[in-house]
Protein backbone atom coordinates (compact mmCIF):
# COMPACT_ATOMS: atom_id res chain seq x y z
CA UNK A 1 0.00 0.00 0.00
CA UNK A 2 1.17 3.50 -0.74
CA UNK A 3 1.85 5.87 2.11
CA UNK A 4 -1.10 8.17 2.79
CA UNK A 5 -0.97 11.00 5.32
CA UNK A 6 -3.96 13.15 6.16
CA UNK A 7 -3.75 16.14 8.49
CA UNK A 8 -6.75 18.12 9.68
CA UNK A 9 -5.98 21.35 11.52
CA UNK A 10 -2.37 20.21 11.84
CA UNK A 11 -3.31 16.89 13.47
CA UNK A 12 -2.45 13.58 11.77
CA UNK A 13 -5.49 11.39 11.17
CA UNK A 14 -4.81 7.66 11.58
CA UNK A 15 -6.14 5.50 8.75
CA UNK A 16 -6.51 1.74 8.62
CA UNK A 17 -5.96 -0.07 5.33
CA UNK A 18 -9.55 0.10 3.99
CA UNK A 19 -10.13 3.87 4.33
CA UNK A 20 -6.59 4.59 3.12
CA UNK A 21 -7.12 2.52 -0.04
CA UNK A 22 -10.61 3.99 -0.54
CA UNK A 23 -9.33 7.57 -0.34
CA UNK A 24 -6.30 6.84 -2.55
CA UNK A 25 -8.37 5.10 -5.23
CA UNK A 26 -11.05 7.80 -5.20
CA UNK A 27 -8.57 10.65 -5.61
CA UNK A 28 -6.52 8.83 -8.27
CA UNK A 29 -9.69 7.98 -10.18
CA UNK A 30 -10.72 11.64 -10.27
CA UNK A 31 -7.24 12.83 -11.24
CA UNK A 32 -6.93 10.32 -14.12
CA UNK A 33 -9.90 11.99 -15.85
CA UNK A 34 -8.05 15.32 -16.06
CA UNK A 35 -6.26 16.31 -19.25
CA UNK A 36 -2.49 16.13 -18.94
CA UNK A 37 -2.49 13.53 -16.15
CA UNK A 38 -0.76 10.33 -17.22
CA UNK A 39 1.04 8.17 -14.67
CA UNK A 40 0.37 9.22 -11.08
CA UNK A 41 3.48 8.97 -8.93
CA UNK A 42 2.75 11.47 -6.16
CA UNK A 43 -0.22 13.65 -5.27
CA UNK A 44 -0.20 16.65 -2.98
CA UNK A 45 -3.48 18.34 -2.03
CA UNK A 46 -3.73 21.23 0.41
CA UNK A 47 -6.58 23.63 1.04
CA UNK A 48 -7.65 26.04 3.72
CA UNK A 49 -11.11 27.25 4.63
N, C-alpha and C positions, 0 to 999 in steps of 0.2 A: 504494500500500500504506500502511496505517496504521502509525504509529510504535509499535514494540513494544520495550520495555526489560525485560530480565530480569537481576536481580542475585542471585547466590548467595554468601552470606557476605560481602556488601559488594562483590563483584567483578562487573563487567558481563560478561555472556555474549554473545558475538557470534553473531548469527543471520543466515544467508543467507535469501533470499526464501522458499524452500519451507518450512523449519521455522517461520519467522515466521508465514506464512499458516496452516500446519497448527495451530499453537498458538492463534492468534487465532480461527480458525473453530471449533475444538473448545471453547474457553471460551465463545464467544458462543452456540454451539449449546446448551450446558448452561444458560447463564443465561436464554435465551429460554423455557425450559420452566418457569421459576419464576413464581409468581403475582406480579403487580405490576410485572413487567419488560416494558416496551413497547419503545421505540426505545433502542438501546444507543449512547450517544455516547462515554462513557469507562468504563473498568473499572480498578479498583485492587484488587489482591489482595496481602496481606502476611500471612505467618505465620512463626512461630518454633517450632522444636523445642527 
